[in-house]
Amino acid sequence: MLSTWKEKLKNRKVVLFLLLFLISSLSFGLGYLLAQQNNPAPIIIEKIN
């Protein structure tokens, strides 16, 4: 099993995809947590007749 991972890690496209996925997931998660802490008020949508 370890040898298959080593072969996959040799492929630069797989490594690049994993790095981009991890970075984007972390940035989304941090942005979500910070927005949740800084703005606890709910969004109110008013209807205009």
C-alpha positions in Angstrom: 0.0 0.0 0.0 2.8 2.4 0.8 4.4 1.8 -2.6 1.1 2.9 -4.4 1.1 6.1 -2.4 4.7 6.8 -3.3 3.8 6.3 -7.0 0.8 8.6 -6.7 2.8 11.3 -5.0 5.3 11.3 -7.8 2.6 12.6 -10.1 2.7 16.4 -9.6 -0.9 16.9 -10.7 -2.1 14.9 -7.8 0.1 16.7 -5.3 -1.0 20.1 -6.7 -4.7 19.1 -6.5 -4.3 18.0 -2.9 -2.5 21.1 -1.8 -5.1 23.4 -3.5 -7.9 21.4 -1.9 -6.4 21.7 1.5 -5.6 25.4 1.2 -9.1 26.2 -0.1 -10.8 24.1 2.6 -8.8 25.8 5.3 -9.5 29.3 4.0 -13.2 28.6 3.7 -13.4 27.1 7.2 -11.5 30.0 8.7 -13.7 32.6 6.9 -16.8 30.8 8.0 -15.7 30.7 11.6 -14.6 34.4 11.7 -17.8 35.6 10.0 -19.9 33.6 12.5 -18.1 35.1 15.5 -18.1 38.7 14.2 -21.7 38.9 13.1 -24.1 37.0 15.3 -27.2 38.9 14.2 -29.5 37.0 11.8 -30.2 38.3 8.3 -33.7 39.9 8.1 -35.3 40.2 4.7 -38.2 42.7 4.5 -40.9 42.4 1.9 -42.1 45.6 0.1 -45.7 45.5 -1.0 
